[in-house]
Amino acid sequence: MTSTPVLRKSDLIDHLVAGCKPPHNWRIGTEHEKFLLNAKTLERLPYEGKNGIGTLLEDLKNYGWNSVLEQRKIIALKIPHHQKSITLEPGGQFELSGAPLTTLHETKEELDEHLELTEKLVKNIGGMSVFMGTDSLWPQEVMPWVPKGRYQVMRTYMPKKGKLGLDMMTRTCTVQVNLDFASEKDMIEKMRIGMALQPIATALFACSPFLEGKLTGYQSYRAHIWKDTDPDRCGFLPFVFDEEMGFERYVDYLLDVPMYFVHRHGSYINATGQSFHHFLKGQLPALPGEYPTLTDWVDHTTIVFPEVRLKRFLEMRGADCGPPKMLMALPAFWTGLIYDATAQDEALQFIRTWSVESMQKLHLQVPQKGLLSLMDKHPIQSFVMEILEISRRGLQRRGKILQKNDESIYLDPVLEIAQTGRTLSTRLIELYEQLGSLEAVVRHYTRHPII
């Protein structure tokens, strides 16, 4: 038991402030999740068994990855000194958290290397990878669960807060990019751009029109699931656009979000619904008389899920997982917008007349309507090309050249989507109408990416 407080609110603020970096130290970190299915039955691979995800993790140890254990089971992998990891989402979704890299060309190299290796090993255990925003075939009741303590706490708590929390945990996959900021002012500007334009990313990257073998009527059912997961910790954050927005205001938000757990001695102590305010005072019911460490605070920052999440960097979180070209297009989209000063200014000007109310309405529309969603009575498809052009010019000005190509080459898939209005979801629906069954769609899509 700690007899005196370890942390003050100012320490929590300083922890975020320490993320500020000069532009020459900015990096690009990408994360993507994918579903692993049995290649014969299309069932999700379990964790256990010789053809399970645990075996896949064991196999990866032969390629320089070190295991992270919980209750003597591998629940993650890391490569020392590379700052990248492989982790598992609750339903066994397989996630690469890439290293912080200098250019998108390096990101592409990292992604290609990862996919080449994992696809080989997945096939060795009779599996196949599927890059979609939702598990399109199977009901919640048959989802596998990964043996991680934090997920057991969340599994019990989620249904108390929203109808689709367990679906979020086990039946969704995303791609995101993590980007740096130079100062508090720069963080605020980037976060406002990210929060305002996240629905544009959701629409452009929509790749989840199915659930349980049926059409849902949504372009991004994954995004819809997030809307009914937990209002305390998910979605659009209006306060980002308030005058008092800053590191302290975000810390206040985090302190108000109910806790999930405290990690002690290898176990997760259930603290669901309890207050970090009380923890700072040594009054947490789950650990009376004990005060939090900085590690406890960092853990707490990971259990909020807004459209843009602030840590010591910014996470852009609004896109469905898609095929490899789309896994590159997402970091390109955001890097072009906020890693070039001119593009950042242009993006701020683009959203300056948008009201918070209009942005909230857009966030609610996009999961179902995609590019046909309205911003102040105008379909977003009518102006999405302008946003993409801002990003493209930003990437060109960065001047990162590889084999005569700058980084804007990675925007090509979403430029095509914006021009035609045909998202991945649209193309999957067309494929479904041609083939007649979702099982056939999944097999065809896995062999022949549609973009």
Buried (B, 14 or more C-beta within 10 A) or exposed (E): EEEEEBBEEEBBBEBBBEBBBEEEEBBBBBBBBBBBBBBEEBEBBBBEEEBBBBBBBBBBEEEEBEBBEBEEBBBBBBBEEEBBBBBBBBBBBBBBBBBBBEBBBBBBEBBEEBBEBBBEBBEEBBBBBBBBBBBBBBEBEEBBBBBBBBBBBBBEBBEEBBEBBBBBBBBBBBBBBBBBBBEBEBBBBBBBBBBBBBBBBBBBBBBBBBBBBEBBEBBBBBBBBBBBBBEBBBBBBEEBBEEEBBBBBBBBBBBEBBBBBBBEEEEBBBBBEBBBBBBBEBBBEBBEEBBBBEEBBEBBBEBBBBBBBBBBBBBBBBBBBBBBBBBBBBBBBBBBBBBBEEBBEBBBEBBEEBEBEBBBBBBBBBBBBBBBBBBEEEBBBEBBEEBBBBBBBBBBBBEBEBEEEBBBBBBBBBBEBBEEEBBBBBBBBEBBEEBEEBBEBBBBBBEEBBB
